[in-house]
């Protein structure tokens, strides 16, 4: 999905660590800034430092994202720019409810992010997806279990977004579904092996399935 290289030049050390962690988890190919002439042709260039932004201003081949306020929308803008888009058509969050909440975020069918957390952590992550990642359509699909129904009730009080309850049938990896597992494993990538990351696989399958919208 990535079409352009990303170069980052971040002055603030705490923000640098946050951005680096985000990019590594997302599987975004990026490098660090050293000299203007060393930036690959037609790259996306992200920085929080005005002098650095000014120093590359003559490179008309670059798409420069200047973010002095460390705005999550700006780093997401830079990531989307590497895909040659400004917004996803659809952002779908698939949720496998259990002892922990395991989720995937799919942008136009491609894995954007994933996680395993508790309720408060999921609410925080969901707010991030809503506020920071541009999309024309947004919905959350949750596995149809008692815990899933409870989760919908809690989340619907916090968010005014579409929720779907989705059957959990055939969402766990099984030997007899090898072709399907191989296909989804290729989509998941990042070392997320279906039999090792069963909950992530289940959340991915839930995100792909059609459910029943609830309010």
HELIX and SHEET records of a PDB file:
HELIX    1   1 UNK A   13  UNK A   26  1                                  14    
HELIX    2   2 UNK A   36  UNK A   38  5                                   3    
HELIX    3   3 UNK A   50  UNK A   55  1                                   6    
HELIX    4   4 UNK A   72  UNK A   82  1                                  11    
HELIX    5   5 UNK A  119  UNK A  132  1                                  14    
HELIX    6   6 UNK A  146  UNK A  158  1                                  13    
HELIX    7   7 UNK A  175  UNK A  177  5                                   3    
HELIX    8   8 UNK A  178  UNK A  188  1                                  11    
HELIX    9   9 UNK A  198  UNK A  208  1                                  11    
SHEET    1   A 4 UNK A  30  UNK A  32  0                                        
SHEET    2   A 4 UNK A   6  UNK A   9  1                                        
SHEET    3   A 4 UNK A  44  UNK A  47  1                                        
SHEET    4   A 4 UNK A  63  UNK A  66  1                                        
SHEET    1   B 6 UNK A 110  UNK A 117  0                                        
SHEET    2   B 6 UNK A 101  UNK A 107 -1                                        
SHEET    3   B 6 UNK A  91  UNK A  97 -1                                        
SHEET    4   B 6 UNK A 138  UNK A 143  1                                        
SHEET    5   B 6 UNK A 162  UNK A 166  1                                        
SHEET    6   B 6 UNK A 212  UNK A 214 -1                                        
END                                                                             
